[in-house]
């Protein structure tokens, strides 16, 4: 019989109270884990950004395009290894509910710039060969049941009309942080069509993607690039891919901050719940603690009993909370795939769950322990009977 | 009559409680000795200070002035930690309401004080089994307090009190919550501990029948030791 054994037995003396407290912790850990994952998902694009990629856009706004002629000029800048370009297409599949990211890109250079999109060589060749070809991420293809060779029609919103593509490849991400819900097709297909229907909008990519030979040169190249087009009709703004992605996230920063705040508020709530449980427990057992002190057990033993029980309850809740986080995050991720293409429970979130549970367990035990230790034995014994 | 050395020396002991700004004296200038191997009953009406005196001798409460010396140790000089350590080896406690830990079996309850010793698990088991044999509860060692009668629970508490072979055993109304038959059993057991094992016992009781088992009876009234103390030997 050891103190640990006593802690274990004490924990389940009030099965209903302990179970409800554990249930509360499970729900909170689950909520905390999901909210943290939502925040991570928000930053997924930022996290997966490469340090050797730059994004060049019109300095006025992303809405304004840039001349295609810039491609050669950019290529000549010292430190530039590769140049690709594209347009946000913004098409809907069948109807508006089926929204996903779709881009018209210069395929060969784009795939070279994004080695994290893994495409089988035969599919890659087929994609490059066919002007009407498109590729889709694995998750997107699964969601809509697309197979290689299927014809997919997107309804253009920025570029009106029905646009037909033949699915020539399905890429998968190099790792979990790679977005597998995007759709890419040939920029030339878009451009040629525009030349026929809206010639004023032709030969104008929405952005350039620039691969630098050395990530250390990124800033230097960005400055040189923008300098090249200074005082032109379409001045550029070049930033690292990370900064570019961050600029999108910052637009919704208030929401992210709110989510983070809520995730910590739920922790404070459960801390109060567990503290209440431990306070009730310690108050009920004050006589027993007095008996233990009478027998010669010191303050440290009493503290070990109360802290042990509090931590035990919080860690049981944490374990179940973490265990449930994964399947629920999967369901959540599948449901919200359009908004959160990368929705993975990060290892850091699990560590944070465990740290939060330890913290909650420890803090909840402080006051009950202090009271139990401070009470005089004679007063404690008087509470019995 | 055989001369015995005093095990407990109490001199000019004073204790008072504070209630708001009011100071209530509980014990006033108590002086007496308790000999080694004595079975002493402390009697007196409610509020006379007998339980307080017992708590002071057992080192679970503090006093205002005076001296309590148990086995050569002036307990007023001990720090809280030293006092806890001293209690674990020198004092066995028997309470009115048994005060067993409900989630532990009889074995677990008796083993509790031994967890503070350096005994091995095997040695602890031997000690616990011996203590439970003395109180005639070997067959109930795996029972939880809730599965035992009041008398059996009190016998488990007695086993817990003697398992460390303490210098003194203090008992606060040990039969106060028991029926007559169980009370008799418990008193006989305490008598046996005193006679057979030479344990020094200090018992607080209201019950004159219980006090009859003691060798010496001391009366407290309003915190003062009554001059008419009986020695039954």
Interface residues (C-beta under 8 A of the other chain):
Chain A: X1 X2 X3 X6 X9 X10 X13 X287 X288 X291 X292 X293 X294 X295 X296 X297 X298 X376 X377 X378 X381 X384 X385
Chain B: X52 X55 X58 X60 X61 X81 X84 X85 X86 X87 X88 X89 X93 X95 X96 X97 X99 X101 X102 X103 X104 X107 X108 X111 X112 X113 X115 X116 X160 X177
